[in-house]
């Protein structure tokens, strides 16, 4: 009971810290469609061009993701392309 009370209290305290109204960000809907897969592939390609020296793993993930998108394995392709994009965005 005490742990639940502390957790609830911490949640209420952090909720009170955000007193001002927030503007919602643009809503981004993602799905597991081939169109989204190719859109993501284009984002990865653009991020790779902007990166000074992307890690080798990015090239492998991008290649696998594009191959999977092309062969109808959209979910697997999206997972690999998202991972490649995250690696690119985390590079200093």
DSSP file (Angstrom, degrees, kcal/mol; ACC not computed):
  #  RESIDUE AA STRUCTURE BP1 BP2  ACC     N-H-->O    O-->H-N    N-H-->O    O-->H-N    TCO  KAPPA ALPHA  PHI   PSI    X-CA   Y-CA   Z-CA
    1    1 A X     >        0   0    0      0, 0.0     4,-2.2     0, 0.0     5,-0.2   0.000 360.0 360.0 360.0 -41.0    0.0    0.0    0.0
    2    2 A X  H  >  +     0   0    0      1,-0.2     4,-2.4     2,-0.2     5,-0.2   0.905 360.0  50.9 -64.8 -41.4    2.8    2.4    0.8
    3    3 A X  H  > S+     0   0    0      1,-0.2     4,-2.4     2,-0.2    -1,-0.2   0.904 110.3  49.5 -62.5 -41.8    4.5    1.9   -2.5
    4    4 A X  H  > S+     0   0    0      1,-0.2     4,-2.5     2,-0.2    -1,-0.2   0.893 110.5  51.1 -64.6 -39.0    1.2    2.5   -4.4
    5    5 A X  H  X S+     0   0    0     -4,-2.2     4,-2.5     2,-0.2    -2,-0.2   0.904 110.9  47.6 -65.1 -41.4    0.7    5.7   -2.4
    6    6 A X  H  X S+     0   0    0     -4,-2.4     4,-2.4     2,-0.2    -2,-0.2   0.908 112.5  49.5 -65.2 -41.6    4.2    7.0   -3.2
    7    7 A X  H  X S+     0   0    0     -4,-2.4     4,-1.9     2,-0.2    -2,-0.2   0.921 113.5  45.7 -63.7 -44.6    3.7    6.1   -6.9
    8    8 A X  H  X S+     0   0    0     -4,-2.5     4,-2.3     1,-0.2    -2,-0.2   0.906 112.9  50.8 -65.0 -42.2    0.4    7.9   -7.0
    9    9 A X  H  X S+     0   0    0     -4,-2.5     4,-2.3     1,-0.2    -2,-0.2   0.893 109.5  50.1 -63.6 -40.0    1.7   10.9   -5.1
   10   10 A X  H  X S+     0   0    0     -4,-2.4     4,-2.1     2,-0.2    -1,-0.2   0.885 110.5  50.6 -65.8 -38.4    4.7   11.2   -7.5
   11   11 A X  H  X S+     0   0    0     -4,-1.9     4,-1.8     2,-0.2    -2,-0.2   0.904 111.5  47.1 -65.8 -41.2    2.4   11.1  -10.5
   12   12 A X  H  X S+     0   0    0     -4,-2.3     4,-1.8     2,-0.2    -2,-0.2   0.879 111.0  52.3 -68.1 -37.5    0.2   13.8   -9.0
   13   13 A X  H  X S+     0   0    0     -4,-2.3     4,-0.8     1,-0.2    -2,-0.2   0.908 111.5  45.5 -66.2 -41.2    3.2   16.0   -8.2
   14   14 A X  H  X S+     0   0    0     -4,-2.1     4,-0.6     1,-0.2     3,-0.3   0.833 109.8  55.6 -72.4 -29.5    4.6   15.7  -11.7
   15   15 A X  H >< S+     0   0    0     -4,-1.8     3,-0.7     1,-0.2    -1,-0.2   0.862 105.0  53.2 -68.4 -34.2    1.1   16.4  -13.2
   16   16 A X  H 3< S+     0   0    0     -4,-1.8    -1,-0.2     1,-0.2    -2,-0.2   0.726  96.8  67.1 -72.4 -20.7    0.9   19.6  -11.2
   17   17 A X  H 3< S+     0   0    0     -4,-0.8     2,-1.2    -3,-0.3     3,-0.2   0.772  90.4  65.5 -70.8 -25.4    4.2   20.8  -12.5
   18   18 A X    <<  +     0   0    0     -3,-0.7    -1,-0.2    -4,-0.6     4,-0.1  -0.628  61.7 149.7 -96.2  75.2    2.7   21.1  -16.0
   19   19 A X        +     0   0    0     -2,-1.2    -1,-0.2    -3,-0.1    -2,-0.1   0.824  44.1  80.7 -81.5 -31.2    0.3   23.9  -15.3
   20   20 A X  S    S-     0   0    0     -3,-0.2     2,-0.1     1,-0.1    -3,-0.0  -0.377  90.1 -98.5 -77.7 153.9    0.2   25.7  -18.7
   21   21 A X        -     0   0    0     -2,-0.1     2,-0.4     1,-0.1    -1,-0.1  -0.439  39.1-137.9 -68.9 144.5   -1.9   24.4  -21.6
   22   22 A X        -     0   0    0     -2,-0.1     2,-0.6    -4,-0.1    -1,-0.1  -0.833   4.6-131.5-106.9 141.3    0.1   22.4  -24.1
   23   23 A X        -     0   0    0     -2,-0.4     2,-0.1     1,-0.0     0, 0.0  -0.789  31.0-122.4 -84.9 125.4   -0.2   22.7  -27.8
   24   24 A X        -     0   0    0     -2,-0.6     3,-0.1     1,-0.1    -1,-0.0  -0.457  25.0-123.7 -69.1 141.5   -0.5   19.2  -29.3
   25   25 A X        -     0   0    0      1,-0.2     2,-0.1    -2,-0.1    -1,-0.1  -0.221  45.5 -69.9 -73.7 171.7    2.2   18.3  -31.8
   26   26 A X        -     0   0    0      1,-0.1     2,-0.4    -2,-0.0    -1,-0.2  -0.428  55.6-115.5 -65.9 136.7    1.3   17.2  -35.3
   27   27 A X        -     0   0    0     -2,-0.1     2,-0.6    -3,-0.1    -1,-0.1  -0.576  28.6-162.8 -76.6 128.7   -0.3   13.8  -35.3
   28   28 A X        -     0   0    0     -2,-0.4     2,-0.6    -3,-0.0    -1,-0.0  -0.951   1.1-164.1-116.7 116.3    1.7   11.2  -37.0
   29   29 A X        -     0   0    0     -2,-0.6     2,-0.4     2,-0.0    -2,-0.0  -0.860   8.6-173.6-100.5 126.1    0.0    8.0  -38.0
   30   30 A X        +     0   0    0     -2,-0.6     2,-0.3     2,-0.0    -2,-0.0  -0.882   6.3 171.6-116.6 152.1    2.1    5.1  -38.9
   31   31 A X        -     0   0    0     -2,-0.4     2,-0.3     2,-0.1    -2,-0.0  -0.886  44.9-102.5-146.3 177.1    1.0    1.8  -40.3
   32   32 A X  S    S+     0   0    0     -2,-0.3     2,-0.2     4,-0.1    43,-0.2  -0.305  70.8 132.7-103.0  50.3    2.5   -1.3  -41.7
   33   33 A X     >  -     0   0    0     -2,-0.3     4,-2.0     1,-0.1     5,-0.1  -0.640  68.5-118.5 -95.0 156.4    1.7   -0.5  -45.3
   34   34 A X  H  > S+     0   0    0     -2,-0.2     4,-2.3     1,-0.2     5,-0.2   0.857 115.3  58.8 -59.7 -33.9    4.2   -0.9  -48.2
   35   35 A X  H  > S+     0   0    0      1,-0.2     4,-2.1     2,-0.2    -1,-0.2   0.922 106.8  45.9 -62.5 -43.6    3.8    2.9  -48.7
   36   36 A X  H  > S+     0   0    0      2,-0.2     4,-2.6     1,-0.2    -1,-0.2   0.886 109.4  56.2 -66.1 -37.6    5.0    3.6  -45.2
   37   37 A X  H  X S+     0   0    0     -4,-2.0     4,-1.9     1,-0.2    -2,-0.2   0.926 111.1  42.6 -58.9 -46.1    7.9    1.2  -45.6
   38   38 A X  H  X S+     0   0    0     -4,-2.3     4,-2.0     2,-0.2    -1,-0.2   0.833 111.4  55.0 -73.1 -31.4    9.1    3.0  -48.7
   39   39 A X  H  X S+     0   0    0     -4,-2.1     4,-1.9    -5,-0.2    -2,-0.2   0.922 109.6  47.7 -63.4 -42.9    8.6    6.4  -47.1
   40   40 A X  H  X S+     0   0    0     -4,-2.6     4,-2.3     1,-0.2    -2,-0.2   0.882 108.1  54.9 -64.7 -39.0   10.8    5.2  -44.2
   41   41 A X  H  X S+     0   0    0     -4,-1.9     4,-2.3     1,-0.2    -1,-0.2   0.887 107.5  50.6 -61.4 -38.8   13.4    4.0  -46.7
   42   42 A X  H  X S+     0   0    0     -4,-2.0     4,-2.2     2,-0.2    -1,-0.2   0.890 109.1  51.0 -66.6 -38.7   13.5    7.4  -48.2
   43   43 A X  H  X S+     0   0    0     -4,-1.9     4,-2.3     2,-0.2    -2,-0.2   0.898 110.6  49.1 -64.2 -40.1   14.0    9.0  -44.8
   44   44 A X  H  X S+     0   0    0     -4,-2.3     4,-2.6     2,-0.2    -2,-0.2   0.922 110.0  51.3 -65.1 -43.4   16.8    6.6  -44.0
   45   45 A X  H  X S+     0   0    0     -4,-2.3     4,-1.9     1,-0.2    -2,-0.2   0.905 111.2  47.9 -61.2 -41.3   18.5    7.4  -47.4
   46   46 A X  H  X S+     0   0    0     -4,-2.2     4,-1.5     1,-0.2    -1,-0.2   0.910 112.6  48.3 -65.9 -41.9   18.2   11.2  -46.7
   47   47 A X  H  X S+     0   0    0     -4,-2.3     4,-1.3     1,-0.2    -2,-0.2   0.862 109.2  54.0 -67.2 -35.0   19.7   10.7  -43.2
   48   48 A X  H  < S+     0   0    0     -4,-2.6     6,-0.2     1,-0.2    -1,-0.2   0.901 106.8  51.3 -65.1 -39.9   22.5    8.6  -44.6
   49   49 A X  H  < S+     0   0    0     -4,-1.9    -1,-0.2     1,-0.2    -2,-0.2   0.859 112.1  47.4 -63.9 -34.0   23.4   11.3  -47.1
   50   50 A X  H  < S+     0   0    0     -4,-1.5     2,-0.3    -5,-0.1    -1,-0.2   0.716  93.8  91.4 -80.2 -21.5   23.5   13.8  -44.2
   51   51 A X  S  < S-     0   0    0     -4,-1.3     3,-0.4    -3,-0.2    38,-0.0  -0.562  71.5-142.7 -78.6 136.0   25.6   11.6  -41.9
   52   52 A X  S    S-     0   0    0     -2,-0.3     2,-0.2     1,-0.3    -1,-0.1   0.930  89.5  -5.9 -64.2 -45.5   29.4   12.1  -42.2
   53   53 A X  S    S-     0   0    0     -3,-0.0    -1,-0.3     0, 0.0     3,-0.1  -0.653  76.9-154.3-151.4  89.6   30.2    8.4  -41.7
   54   54 A X        -     0   0    0     -3,-0.4     5,-0.1    -6,-0.2    34,-0.1  -0.318  32.2 -98.3 -65.5 147.9   27.3    6.2  -40.9
   55   55 A X    >>  -     0   0    0      1,-0.1     3,-1.4    32,-0.1     4,-0.9  -0.304  30.4-116.3 -62.7 150.1   28.1    3.0  -39.0
   56   56 A X  H 3> S+     0   0    0      1,-0.3     4,-1.6     2,-0.2     3,-0.4   0.817 113.1  66.0 -58.1 -31.2   28.3   -0.2  -41.2
   57   57 A X  H 3> S+     0   0    0      1,-0.2     4,-2.7     2,-0.2    -1,-0.3   0.827  93.8  60.3 -60.7 -31.5   25.3   -1.7  -39.4
   58   58 A X  H <> S+     0   0    0     -3,-1.4     4,-2.6     1,-0.2    -1,-0.2   0.908 102.7  50.7 -63.5 -42.1   23.1    1.1  -40.9
   59   59 A X  H  X S+     0   0    0     -4,-0.9     4,-2.4    -3,-0.4    -1,-0.2   0.918 112.4  46.6 -62.0 -43.1   24.0   -0.1  -44.4
   60   60 A X  H  X S+     0   0    0     -4,-1.6     4,-2.7     2,-0.2     5,-0.2   0.935 113.8  47.1 -65.1 -47.7   23.1   -3.7  -43.6
   61   61 A X  H  X S+     0   0    0     -4,-2.7     4,-2.7     1,-0.2    -2,-0.2   0.895 112.9  49.8 -62.3 -40.0   19.8   -2.7  -41.9
   62   62 A X  H  X S+     0   0    0     -4,-2.6     4,-2.6    -5,-0.2     5,-0.2   0.932 112.2  47.0 -64.1 -46.2   18.9   -0.4  -44.8
   63   63 A X  H  X S+     0   0    0     -4,-2.4     4,-2.3    -5,-0.2    -2,-0.2   0.931 114.9  45.7 -61.7 -47.1   19.6   -3.1  -47.4
   64   64 A X  H  X S+     0   0    0     -4,-2.7     4,-2.6     1,-0.2    -2,-0.2   0.915 112.9  51.1 -62.7 -43.0   17.7   -5.7  -45.5
   65   65 A X  H  X S+     0   0    0     -4,-2.7     4,-2.4    -5,-0.2    -2,-0.2   0.915 111.5  46.3 -62.2 -44.4   14.8   -3.4  -44.8
   66   66 A X  H  X S+     0   0    0     -4,-2.6     4,-2.3     2,-0.2    -1,-0.2   0.901 112.7  50.5 -65.9 -40.2   14.4   -2.4  -48.5
   67   67 A X  H  X S+     0   0    0     -4,-2.3     4,-1.4    -5,-0.2    -2,-0.2   0.924 111.8  47.8 -62.5 -43.7   14.7   -6.0  -49.6
   68   68 A X  H  <>S+     0   0    0     -4,-2.6     5,-2.5     1,-0.2    -2,-0.2   0.890 110.4  51.3 -66.7 -39.1   12.0   -7.0  -47.1
   69   69 A X  H ><5S+     0   0    0     -4,-2.4     3,-1.3     1,-0.2    -1,-0.2   0.921 110.6  49.7 -61.1 -42.8    9.7   -4.2  -48.2
   70   70 A X  H 3<5S+     0   0    0     -4,-2.3    -1,-0.2     1,-0.2    -2,-0.2   0.759 110.4  50.1 -68.0 -25.3   10.1   -5.2  -51.8
   71   71 A X  T 3<5S-     0   0    0     -4,-1.4    -1,-0.2    -3,-0.2    -2,-0.2   0.248 121.0-102.9 -98.5  11.9    9.3   -8.9  -51.0
   72   72 A X  T < 5S+     0   0    0     -3,-1.3     2,-1.3    -4,-0.2     3,-0.2   0.522  86.6 124.2  83.1   4.7    6.1   -8.0  -49.1
   73   73 A X     >< +     0   0    0     -5,-2.5     4,-2.2     1,-0.2     5,-0.2  -0.532  30.7 160.3 -94.0  67.8    7.6   -8.5  -45.6
   74   74 A X  H  >  +     0   0    0     -2,-1.3     4,-2.9     1,-0.2     5,-0.2   0.884  63.0  51.4 -64.5 -45.8    6.6   -5.0  -44.6
   75   75 A X  H  > S+     0   0    0     -3,-0.2     4,-2.3     1,-0.2    -1,-0.2   0.926 113.0  45.5 -61.4 -44.8    6.7   -5.3  -40.8
   76   76 A X  H  > S+     0   0    0      2,-0.2     4,-2.1     1,-0.2    -1,-0.2   0.895 113.3  51.1 -64.1 -39.3   10.2   -6.7  -40.8
   77   77 A X  H  X S+     0   0    0     -4,-2.2     4,-2.5     2,-0.2    -2,-0.2   0.916 110.0  49.1 -62.9 -43.4   11.3   -4.1  -43.3
   78   78 A X  H  X S+     0   0    0     -4,-2.9     4,-2.8     1,-0.2     5,-0.2   0.910 109.0  53.2 -63.4 -42.4    9.9   -1.3  -41.2
   79   79 A X  H  X S+     0   0    0     -4,-2.3     4,-2.0    -5,-0.2    -1,-0.2   0.924 112.4  44.1 -59.2 -44.7   11.6   -2.7  -38.1
   80   80 A X  H  X S+     0   0    0     -4,-2.1     4,-2.2     2,-0.2    -1,-0.2   0.900 114.1  49.0 -69.2 -40.0   15.0   -2.7  -39.8
   81   81 A X  H  X S+     0   0    0     -4,-2.5     4,-2.3     2,-0.2    -2,-0.2   0.892 110.9  50.4 -67.7 -38.6   14.5    0.7  -41.3
   82   82 A X  H  X S+     0   0    0     -4,-2.8     4,-2.5     2,-0.2    -1,-0.2   0.912 110.2  50.4 -63.3 -41.6   13.4    2.2  -38.0
   83   83 A X  H  X S+     0   0    0     -4,-2.0     4,-2.3    -5,-0.2    -2,-0.2   0.905 110.5  49.6 -63.5 -40.8   16.5    0.7  -36.3
   84   84 A X  H  X S+     0   0    0     -4,-2.2     4,-2.3     2,-0.2    -1,-0.2   0.912 111.0  49.9 -63.3 -42.0   18.8    2.2  -39.0
   85   85 A X  H  X S+     0   0    0     -4,-2.3     4,-2.4     1,-0.2    -2,-0.2   0.897 109.6  50.8 -64.9 -40.4   17.1    5.6  -38.6
   86   86 A X  H  X S+     0   0    0     -4,-2.5     4,-1.5     2,-0.2    -1,-0.2   0.912 109.8  50.2 -63.3 -42.0   17.6    5.5  -34.9
   87   87 A X  H  X S+     0   0    0     -4,-2.3     4,-0.6     1,-0.2    -2,-0.2   0.910 111.7  48.6 -61.9 -41.2   21.3    4.6  -35.3
   88   88 A X  H >< S+     0   0    0     -4,-2.3     3,-0.7     1,-0.2    -2,-0.2   0.895 111.6  48.6 -66.0 -39.5   21.7    7.5  -37.7
   89   89 A X  H 3< S+     0   0    0     -4,-2.4    -1,-0.2     1,-0.2    -2,-0.2   0.737 108.5  54.4 -74.2 -21.6   20.0   10.0  -35.4
   90   90 A X  H 3< S+     0   0    0     -4,-1.5    -1,-0.2    -5,-0.2    -2,-0.2   0.563  83.3 107.1 -88.4  -8.3   22.0    8.9  -32.4
   91   91 A X    <<        0   0    0     -3,-0.7   -37,-0.0    -4,-0.6    -3,-0.0  -0.480 360.0 360.0 -69.2 138.1   25.3    9.5  -34.2
   92   92 A X              0   0    0     -2,-0.2    -1,-0.1     0, 0.0    -3,-0.1   0.493 360.0 360.0 -70.8 360.0   27.2   12.6  -32.9
